[in-house]
Amino acid sequence: MTQTRIHPETGQVLRRDARVQTVSVGSMSREIEVLGWYPEGDGDSIHSGTELQALDQAYLELRTAYAARVKAVRKKLGLTQEEAGRIIGGGRRAFQKYESGTTPPSEAAVGLIEILDRHPEELETLRHLRRLSSRDSIRQPSTPSGKKGPSAKGVRSPAVAA
């Protein structure tokens, strides 16, 4: 006989079952079968702390594995943590946290790390883009009075005819 219970908030009938849950960190993921109380179809399920230990363990293992991956990709590219932080984003301290497993990288950083791992030749493209964006050479042109742009104080832009 199937064990059932009623969800205390939704009133749905829950059945004792095991379902696959996906745990992801960076570009890595793992599927874990989790025992719990589940409704028919989608909806809120109920789990005990013991039942969630496998998910917690998988998450910790993936954080550690992805931290090692970030470090391996950085070293493969010949970058210091400071350079990687400048090129990929987040700064040197962020890369220390990524590589220690303290903090997983943002989705944007994961994307760049994975692209650079597959296409290391694109490192020069990113270096070039970062140099351009860090320079203060791209400025608005100054007017003769020294004020920036066409809408300096006392000067109005002409209305655009519709």
C-alpha positions as CSV (number, residue, x, y, z in Angstrom):
1,M,0.0,0.0,0.0
2,T,1.3,3.5,-0.9
3,Q,2.0,5.8,1.9
4,T,0.2,9.2,1.7
5,R,-0.2,12.3,3.7
6,I,-1.8,15.7,3.2
7,H,0.3,18.8,2.5
8,P,-0.3,21.1,5.5
9,E,-0.5,24.3,3.4
10,T,-1.9,23.3,0.0
11,G,-4.1,20.4,1.1
12,Q,-2.7,18.2,-1.8
13,V,-2.3,14.5,-1.4
14,L,1.4,13.6,-1.1
15,R,2.9,10.2,-1.8
16,R,6.1,8.8,-0.6
17,D,8.4,8.6,-3.6
18,A,11.9,9.3,-4.8
19,R,12.5,11.9,-7.6
20,V,15.5,13.1,-9.5
21,Q,16.7,16.6,-8.5
22,T,19.5,18.4,-10.4
23,V,22.3,20.2,-8.5
24,S,24.4,22.7,-10.4
25,V,27.5,24.8,-9.8
26,G,29.1,26.7,-12.6
27,S,29.0,24.5,-15.7
28,M,28.8,21.3,-13.7
29,S,25.7,19.5,-12.6
30,R,24.7,16.2,-11.0
31,E,21.4,14.4,-10.7
32,I,20.5,13.0,-7.3
33,E,17.5,10.8,-6.4
34,V,15.8,12.3,-3.4
35,L,13.3,10.6,-1.2
36,G,10.4,12.7,0.0
37,W,6.7,13.4,0.0
38,Y,5.6,14.5,-3.5
39,P,2.2,15.6,-5.0
40,E,1.0,14.3,-8.4
41,G,2.8,16.4,-11.0
42,D,4.5,19.6,-9.9
43,G,4.0,21.3,-6.6
44,D,5.4,21.7,-3.1
45,S,7.1,18.6,-1.7
46,I,8.1,17.9,1.8
47,H,11.5,16.5,2.9
48,S,13.3,15.8,6.1
49,G,16.8,17.1,6.8
50,T,18.1,13.6,6.4
51,E,16.5,13.2,3.0
52,L,18.2,16.5,1.8
53,Q,21.7,15.5,2.9
54,A,22.5,13.8,-0.5
55,L,21.6,17.1,-2.2
56,D,23.8,19.1,0.3
57,Q,26.7,16.7,-0.2
58,A,26.4,16.8,-4.0
59,Y,26.4,20.7,-3.9
60,L,29.5,20.8,-1.7
61,E,31.3,18.3,-4.0
62,L,30.4,20.3,-7.1
63,R,31.5,23.6,-5.5
64,T,34.9,22.0,-4.7
65,A,35.2,20.5,-8.2
66,Y,34.2,23.7,-10.0
67,A,36.7,25.7,-7.8
68,A,39.4,23.4,-9.0
69,R,38.2,23.8,-12.6
70,V,38.3,27.6,-12.4
71,K,41.9,27.4,-11.1
72,A,42.9,24.9,-13.8
73,V,41.4,27.1,-16.6
74,R,43.1,30.2,-15.2
75,K,46.5,28.5,-15.0
76,K,46.0,27.0,-18.5
77,L,45.6,30.5,-19.8
78,G,48.7,31.7,-17.9
79,L,46.8,34.3,-15.9
80,T,47.3,35.5,-12.4
81,Q,44.2,35.8,-10.2
82,E,44.5,39.6,-10.6
83,E,44.6,39.3,-14.4
84,A,41.7,36.9,-14.5
85,G,39.7,39.1,-12.3
86,R,40.3,42.1,-14.5
87,I,39.7,40.2,-17.8
88,I,36.8,38.0,-16.7
89,G,35.4,40.3,-14.1
90,G,35.1,40.5,-10.3
91,G,38.7,41.4,-9.4
92,R,41.5,39.4,-7.8
93,R,39.5,38.8,-4.5
94,A,36.6,37.3,-6.5
95,F,39.0,34.8,-8.1
96,Q,40.4,33.9,-4.7
97,K,36.9,33.1,-3.6
98,Y,36.0,31.2,-6.8
99,E,39.2,29.0,-6.5
100,S,38.7,28.3,-2.8
101,G,35.1,27.3,-3.3
102,T,33.9,30.0,-0.9
103,T,31.8,31.7,-3.6
104,P,30.7,30.3,-6.9
105,P,31.3,32.6,-9.9
106,S,28.4,34.6,-11.4
107,E,26.7,33.2,-14.6
108,A,28.5,35.8,-16.6
109,A,31.9,34.8,-15.2
110,V,31.1,31.1,-15.7
111,G,30.3,31.8,-19.4
112,L,33.6,33.6,-20.0
113,I,35.6,30.9,-18.1
114,E,33.9,28.2,-20.2
115,I,34.4,30.1,-23.5
116,L,38.1,30.7,-22.7
117,D,38.6,27.1,-21.8
118,R,37.3,26.0,-25.2
119,H,38.7,29.0,-27.2
120,P,41.9,30.2,-25.4
121,E,42.7,32.4,-28.5
122,E,39.8,34.7,-27.4
123,L,41.8,35.8,-24.4
124,E,43.5,38.5,-26.5
125,T,40.1,39.7,-27.6
126,L,39.0,40.1,-24.0
127,R,42.3,41.7,-23.0
128,H,41.9,44.3,-25.8
129,L,38.3,45.0,-24.8
130,R,39.3,45.5,-21.2
131,R,42.1,47.8,-22.1
132,L,39.7,49.9,-24.2
133,S,37.1,50.1,-21.4
134,S,39.6,50.9,-18.7
135,R,41.1,53.8,-20.6
136,D,39.7,57.2,-19.9
137,S,40.4,58.3,-23.5
138,I,36.9,57.9,-24.7
139,R,35.4,61.2,-23.5
140,Q,32.7,63.6,-24.7
141,P,34.1,66.4,-26.8
142,S,34.4,69.7,-25.1
143,T,32.9,73.0,-26.2
144,P,35.0,76.2,-26.5
145,S,33.8,77.2,-23.0
146,G,35.3,73.9,-21.6
147,K,31.9,72.5,-20.9
148,K,31.2,68.9,-22.0
149,G,28.8,68.1,-24.8
150,P,26.2,70.0,-26.8
151,S,23.9,70.8,-23.9
152,A,26.3,73.0,-21.8
153,K,24.6,75.3,-19.4
154,G,22.7,78.0,-21.3
155,V,22.8,76.2,-24.6
156,R,19.8,74.3,-25.7
157,S,19.7,71.6,-28.3
158,P,17.4,72.4,-31.3
159,A,14.1,70.6,-31.2
160,V,13.8,67.8,-33.6
161,A,10.9,68.2,-36.1
162,A,8.5,65.2,-36.0
